[in-house]
Amino acid sequence: MLDRRRFLTASTALAATVAFRGNLIAQLDKAPSTLPDPALFDKNEDAYWAEIRKQFLIPADEIYLNNGTVGSSPAPVLRAVFDGYASTEKMDQQDPEDYPIWGYAAWNEFRDPLAEFVGCRRDEIALLRNATEANSYIANGIDLKPGDEVLMTDQEHPGGEHPWNLKAKRYGIVVKRVTLPRPVKDAAQVLNLFNDAITPRTRVIFFSHITTFSGVVLPAKELSALARSKGIVSAVDGAHVPGMMRLNIKELGCDMYSASPHKWLQAPKGSGFLYVRDEVIDRLWNTIVTEGWDDPKLRAERFQRIGSSNVPVLWGLRASIKLANDIGMDRIERRHRKLADYILDEMKERGAESWTSPDTALRCAIVTVNVPPVPRMDLENWMWKTYKIRIRGAEPNKLRLSTPYYLQKKEIDRFLEKFDEYKRERKLA
Ligand SMILES: Cc1ncc(COP(=O)(O)O)c(C=O)c1O
């Protein structure tokens, strides 16, 4: 039996939970139930995006300039997640062998829209939980001998680089890196750097399609063709790409591709995938293993046999694809570029050194600037604690600014105004 004090504690916790849930549901109810009329876009683009902003739970007085780390799932995606729970958690599936866990089967109702969205065949795609998991699959799964070389850039994310570092330590492969200029001038510069670094021992070229460090969009198609022409495997870390830019993996021609749709597609956290070109599937070993790992007929499905996983996340992923298609990837990408160009120009006006490529083909919605002597961590804390503006950077003076489509120009202006204020306050102006 509960004593009075424990009863009160338990009931307070319950009340808090109910209040929280009520609040979340109220927020979802407040979000418009449909997207704005596409005709509004032609009449008044800013008004269209202001309507879209209402789909996001990010409060009106908060400015989120770090979608690059992770996105924010908007109302249609969250509703789909909750619908997923409502429909599966009653455990009343028609088939007694059907349970709400993915990780043991094909789940084509989710792979089909994803494959179509990223431009590949269903049988070449495995649903996973993030790019780190997919990158680990790639590095662990490919047979290499001691002394074999993997070539990457110096701007890889830890979740892309370390799976290879582990392999180097364990099996004696060699990781080599090309140093990307800051900024990268054009695609030819990158191709030359890779071409010059290839040796007779190079077996894999691994690179980010969009790097975490500078946001540069690397020439994935040309790099994959270079690798192919020399019999080298190409593996691309596309964590940032789905939902940020139009993507057609087949056109890129790479052997493998990993991604995290919970970034720019605004899918629920824990949404990832691995693409493996059909001709390469049989060369890749599983990393996570359960029944089916050695059945070649399953094609890439065997890589998504990872044990019990959360089905409503897939409902949310599917809804995020629908949302991007409903808005239109062309419009989204144009919006991303427009906002990024604006913030970049404004930062340059303020004396920032751009580490963002001057070639528009090599940038999209992540801008990176170096702003010495501004100490980035102090600025990051000050922005967040004083004005609810969330940015990211790296030591000592680099700022990385993400411009997701739901961001409003007035929000960017507010960040710029506060950046100036910070410099004045710290006597750095
Ligand atoms: C290029 C790149 N790869 C991999 C990752 C890791 O993503 P996740 O944590 O979703 O696995 C990130 C995250 O920022 C990234 O930028």
The ligand as an SDF file (V2000), in Angstrom:
LIG
                    3D

 16 16  0  0  0  0  0  0  0  0999 V2000
   28.4590   13.5290  -41.9310 C   0  0  0  0  0  0  0  0  0  0  0  0
   27.8680   12.8790  -40.7080 C   0  0  0  0  0  0  0  0  0  0  0  0
   27.9190   11.5510  -40.5850 N   0  0  0  0  0  0  0  0  0  0  0  0
   27.3900   10.9200  -39.5270 C   0  0  0  0  0  0  0  0  0  0  0  0
   26.7800   11.6170  -38.5270 C   0  0  0  0  0  0  0  0  0  0  0  0
   26.2080   10.8720  -37.3690 C   0  0  0  0  0  0  0  0  0  0  0  0
   24.8250   10.9070  -37.4400 O   0  0  0  0  0  0  0  0  0  0  0  0
   23.9630    9.9860  -36.4590 P   0  0  0  0  0  0  0  0  0  0  0  0
   24.2490   10.4480  -35.0740 O   0  0  0  0  0  0  0  0  0  0  0  0
   22.5700   10.2530  -36.8870 O   0  0  0  0  0  0  0  0  0  0  0  0
   24.4040    8.5880  -36.6870 O   0  0  0  0  0  0  0  0  0  0  0  0
   26.6940   13.0110  -38.6030 C   0  0  0  0  0  0  0  0  0  0  0  0
   26.0290   13.7820  -37.5420 C   0  0  0  0  0  0  0  0  0  0  0  0
   26.1040   14.9770  -37.4490 O   0  0  0  0  0  0  0  0  0  0  0  0
   27.2690   13.6560  -39.7180 C   0  0  0  0  0  0  0  0  0  0  0  0
   27.2610   14.9910  -39.8240 O   0  0  0  0  0  0  0  0  0  0  0  0
  1  2  1  0
  2  3  1  0
  2 15  2  0
  3  4  2  0
  4  5  1  0
  5  6  1  0
  5 12  2  0
  6  7  1  0
  7  8  1  0
  8  9  2  0
  8 10  1  0
  8 11  1  0
 12 13  1  0
 12 15  1  0
 13 14  2  0
 15 16  1  0
M  END
$$$$
